[in-house]
Amino acid sequence: MFGMDRIRFKNISLYSAIGIISFVITFCGPVTQSSKVESVPIIAKSGQKIAVFAEGCFWCSEHIFESIPGVIDVISGYAGGHTNNPTYESVNTETTGHAESVYVLYDPSKISYAELCRIFFLSHDPTTKDKQGPDVGSSYRSILFYSDKEELKIATEIRNEIKSKMIWKSEIVTEFQELKSFYQAEGYHQDFIKNNPNQSYVVAVSIPRFQEFEKRYASYKKSKE
């Protein structure tokens, strides 16, 4: 587990040594939940739809999408790579091609795919390649997964909308990939922020990112009124 924490905090200059040590001590406690990784069906039940996004740490992404009305459930996992049944440790070697991702199950009568894409582009910095906040590596890259041509069309329109608003100063580098498969991450990653609200990474990174998203999204919605 110690090696995993070192990967998550590599190349970070804004955290003090004391803060990093505190994080490692907190995170390296015993893990009692399931460590099983499973493939998740990418076909939704009647009356539901699926959207999958990669935007850095899936702890943060899960927490953000779970706050959205119309979202039924969010699963942290891995997508976009070439390795079957990836684990957290293997994904962090940056050799599987997978990125930390979230599987968003939603009610299309309450929220549209377009709005979820909008939330995706506003809830992380889509201009940083292979990096999101303090996390560095291809497993933290920005990917929007689409299921068909219609979703690709919608996603492209939303990306262009976000670009036209000049919300991000640099060019958007988000990859668009057809959704082929999604692997649910180990049990201890699910609802991580809810279950570990005082964990050091959560306090230092996840919660501030969530708060920044809330402000940015509220401002964006207000500008469209």
KEGU-187452 format. One record per residue (C-alpha): x, y negated, z. Coordinates in steps of 0.05 Angstrom, whole numbers, plus 32768, in hexadecimal, padded with zeros to 4 digits. Example, Ala and Ser with C-alpha at 12.3 -4.5 7.8 and 13.67 -1.06 7.14 Angstrom:
{node {80F6, 805A, 809C}},
{node {8111, 8015, 808F}},
END
This chain:
{node {8000, 8000, 8000}},
{node {803A, 7FD1, 800D}},
{node {8050, 7FD4, 7FC5}},
{node {800A, 7FC3, 7FAE}},
{node {800A, 7F84, 7FD8}},
{node {804E, 7F6F, 7FBC}},
{node {8032, 7F74, 7F75}},
{node {7FF6, 7F4A, 7F88}},
{node {8022, 7F14, 7FA5}},
{node {805D, 7F15, 7F76}},
{node {8077, 7ED2, 7F5B}},
{node {8051, 7EA9, 7F8F}},
{node {8072, 7E6A, 7FA8}},
{node {8038, 7E48, 7FCA}},
{node {8032, 7E79, 8003}},
{node {8062, 7E79, 803D}},
{node {8088, 7EB6, 8052}},
{node {805E, 7EB8, 8091}},
{node {801E, 7EB7, 8069}},
{node {8036, 7EF0, 803C}},
{node {804B, 7F1A, 8078}},
{node {8007, 7F0D, 8097}},
{node {7FE5, 7F24, 8057}},
{node {800D, 7F64, 8054}},
{node {7FFF, 7F76, 809C}},
{node {7FB5, 7F69, 8093}},
{node {7FAE, 7F8E, 8051}},
{node {7FD8, 7FCA, 8064}},
{node {7FA7, 7FE3, 8098}},
{node {7F8B, 8029, 808E}},
{node {7F5C, 8033, 8054}},
{node {7F22, 805F, 8067}},
{node {7EF4, 8057, 802B}},
{node {7EF4, 8082, 7FED}},
{node {7F30, 807C, 7FBE}},
{node {7F0D, 809F, 7F84}},
{node {7F0C, 807E, 7F40}},
{node {7ED0, 808D, 7F13}},
{node {7EB9, 807B, 7ECD}},
{node {7E79, 8052, 7ECF}},
{node {7E43, 8058, 7E98}},
{node {7E42, 801B, 7E6A}},
{node {7DF9, 8025, 7E57}},
{node {7DC9, 8003, 7E87}},
{node {7D85, 801B, 7E9F}},
{node {7D45, 7FFF, 7E81}},
{node {7D3B, 7FB7, 7E96}},
{node {7D84, 7FAD, 7EA7}},
{node {7DC3, 7F99, 7E81}},
{node {7E0D, 7F9D, 7E8C}},
{node {7E44, 7F69, 7E84}},
{node {7E8E, 7F76, 7E91}},
{node {7EC3, 7F41, 7E9D}},
{node {7F0C, 7F3E, 7EB2}},
{node {7F23, 7EFD, 7ED2}},
{node {7F5A, 7F0C, 7F04}},
{node {7F50, 7F2D, 7F47}},
{node {7F10, 7F55, 7F47}},
{node {7F04, 7F46, 7F91}},
{node {7EF9, 7EFD, 7F7D}},
{node {7ED1, 7F0D, 7F3F}},
{node {7EA3, 7F3D, 7F63}},
{node {7E94, 7F0A, 7F99}},
{node {7E84, 7ED4, 7F65}},
{node {7E55, 7EFD, 7F3A}},
{node {7E31, 7F1B, 7F76}},
{node {7E1D, 7ED4, 7F89}},
{node {7DF7, 7EC9, 7F48}},
{node {7DAB, 7ED0, 7F48}},
{node {7D96, 7F06, 7F17}},
{node {7DD3, 7F30, 7F22}},
{node {7DBF, 7F74, 7F3E}},
{node {7E03, 7F92, 7F4F}},
{node {7E4D, 7F87, 7F42}},
{node {7E82, 7FBE, 7F40}},
{node {7ECD, 7FB1, 7F43}},
{node {7EF5, 7FDC, 7F13}},
{node {7F23, 7FE1, 7ED7}},
{node {7F17, 7FD7, 7E8D}},
{node {7F3B, 7FC4, 7E4D}},
{node {7F73, 7FF8, 7E4F}},
{node {7F88, 803A, 7E30}},
{node {7F90, 8065, 7E6E}},
{node {7F59, 8093, 7E87}},
{node {7F46, 8091, 7ED1}},
{node {7F76, 8059, 7EE5}},
{node {7F85, 804C, 7F2E}},
{node {7F94, 8009, 7F50}},
{node {7FDD, 801C, 7F56}},
{node {7FE3, 8031, 7F0D}},
{node {7FC0, 7FF2, 7EF4}},
{node {7FF0, 7FC7, 7F1C}},
{node {802B, 7FE6, 7EF7}},
{node {8011, 7FBF, 7EBA}},
{node {8019, 7FFD, 7E8E}},
{node {7FD0, 8014, 7E88}},
{node {7FB6, 7FDA, 7E60}},
{node {7F7D, 7FD3, 7E91}},
{node {7F69, 7F92, 7EB3}},
{node {7F46, 7F8A, 7EF6}},
{node {7EFE, 7F81, 7EE0}},
{node {7EB7, 7F7C, 7EF9}},
{node {7E7A, 7FA2, 7EE1}},
{node {7E3E, 7F74, 7EE8}},
{node {7DF9, 7F94, 7EE8}},
{node {7DC4, 7F5F, 7EDD}},
{node {7D7A, 7F52, 7ED0}},
{node {7D75, 7F30, 7E8B}},
{node {7D31, 7F13, 7E9E}},
{node {7D53, 7EEB, 7ED5}},
{node {7D97, 7ED9, 7EB7}},
{node {7DB0, 7EDB, 7E70}},
{node {7DF0, 7EF9, 7E54}},
{node {7E02, 7EB3, 7E3C}},
{node {7DFE, 7E98, 7E83}},
{node {7E2A, 7ED0, 7E9D}},
{node {7E5D, 7EBF, 7E68}},
{node {7E59, 7E77, 7E7E}},
{node {7E65, 7E8C, 7EC6}},
{node {7EA0, 7EB6, 7EB0}},
{node {7EC2, 7E7B, 7E8E}},
{node {7EB5, 7E4E, 7EC9}},
{node {7EC9, 7E7E, 7F00}},
{node {7F12, 7E86, 7EED}},
{node {7F47, 7E62, 7EC5}},
{node {7F42, 7E81, 7E7F}},
{node {7F7F, 7E5B, 7E66}},
{node {7FB4, 7E82, 7E8D}},
{node {7FCF, 7EBF, 7E69}},
{node {7FDC, 7EFC, 7E95}},
{node {7FD2, 7ED3, 7ED3}},
{node {7F9B, 7EBC, 7F01}},
{node {7FAD, 7E92, 7F3D}},
{node {7FE4, 7EB5, 7F64}},
{node {7FDA, 7EF7, 7F3F}},
{node {8009, 7F05, 7F04}},
{node {8007, 7F3D, 7ED1}},
{node {7FDE, 7F57, 7E97}},
{node {7FAE, 7F78, 7EC8}},
{node {7F97, 7F32, 7EDC}},
{node {7F8B, 7F18, 7E95}},
{node {7F4A, 7EF9, 7E7E}},
{node {7F1D, 7F27, 7E54}},
{node {7ED5, 7F21, 7E40}},
{node {7EB9, 7F65, 7E2D}},
{node {7E7E, 7F69, 7DFD}},
{node {7E51, 7FA4, 7DEC}},
{node {7E39, 7F90, 7DA6}},
{node {7E3D, 7F5A, 7D71}},
{node {7E06, 7F31, 7D91}},
{node {7E2C, 7F2D, 7DD3}},
{node {7E6B, 7F1A, 7DAE}},
{node {7E46, 7EE2, 7D8A}},
{node {7E2A, 7EC8, 7DCC}},
{node {7E6D, 7ECD, 7DEF}},
{node {7E8F, 7EA7, 7DB6}},
{node {7E5B, 7E70, 7DB9}},
{node {7E63, 7E68, 7E04}},
{node {7EAF, 7E66, 7DFE}},
{node {7EA9, 7E2F, 7DCA}},
{node {7E77, 7E0A, 7DF7}},
{node {7EA8, 7E0D, 7E31}},
{node {7EE0, 7DF5, 7E04}},
{node {7EB7, 7DBA, 7DEB}},
{node {7EAB, 7DA3, 7E33}},
{node {7EF6, 7D9E, 7E3E}},
{node {7EF0, 7DC0, 7E82}},
{node {7F34, 7DE1, 7E7A}},
{node {7F6E, 7DB6, 7E61}},
{node {7F93, 7DEF, 7E3E}},
{node {7F7D, 7E20, 7E08}},
{node {7F50, 7E5A, 7E1D}},
{node {7F76, 7E9C, 7E16}},
{node {7F3E, 7ECB, 7E29}},
{node {7F3E, 7F0D, 7E03}},
{node {7EFD, 7F27, 7DE5}},
{node {7EF9, 7F73, 7DE6}},
{node {7EC3, 7FA5, 7DD6}},
{node {7EAF, 7FCA, 7E15}},
{node {7EC6, 8012, 7E0E}},
{node {7EC8, 802A, 7E56}},
{node {7EC8, 8012, 7E9E}},
{node {7EE7, 8035, 7EDA}},
{node {7ECE, 8026, 7F1F}},
{node {7F06, 8013, 7F4F}},
{node {7F15, 8036, 7F90}},
{node {7EE1, 8030, 7FC6}},
{node {7F08, 8000, 7FF2}},
{node {7F07, 7FCC, 7FBA}},
{node {7EBB, 7FCA, 7FB6}},
{node {7E9C, 7F8E, 7FDB}},
{node {7EE2, 7F7F, 7FF4}},
{node {7ED5, 7F37, 8008}},
{node {7E94, 7F48, 802B}},
{node {7EB6, 7F7F, 8052}},
{node {7EF7, 7F5A, 805F}},
{node {7EE6, 7F0F, 8067}},
{node {7F23, 7F00, 8091}},
{node {7F56, 7F25, 8067}},
{node {7F8F, 7EF6, 8055}},
{node {7F89, 7EF8, 8009}},
{node {7F3E, 7EEE, 800F}},
{node {7F47, 7EB1, 803B}},
{node {7F80, 7E92, 8013}},
{node {7F6A, 7EA2, 7FCC}},
{node {7F26, 7EC2, 7FC3}},
{node {7EFA, 7E93, 7FEC}},
{node {7F1B, 7E52, 7FD1}},
{node {7F11, 7E6D, 7F8A}},
{node {7EC8, 7E7C, 7F99}},
{node {7EBE, 7E36, 7FB5}},
{node {7EDF, 7E16, 7F78}},
{node {7EB1, 7E3E, 7F4B}},
{node {7E73, 7E27, 7F71}},
{node {7E86, 7DDE, 7F68}},
{node {7E9A, 7DE7, 7F1E}},
{node {7E5B, 7E0E, 7F0D}},
{node {7E2D, 7DDD, 7F32}},
{node {7E4D, 7DA3, 7F0D}},
{node {7E47, 7DC6, 7ECA}},
{node {7DFD, 7DD5, 7ED4}},
{node {7DF0, 7D8E, 7EE9}},
{node {7E13, 7D74, 7EAA}},
{node {7DE3, 7D9D, 7E7F}},
{node {7DA4, 7D83, 7EA1}},
END
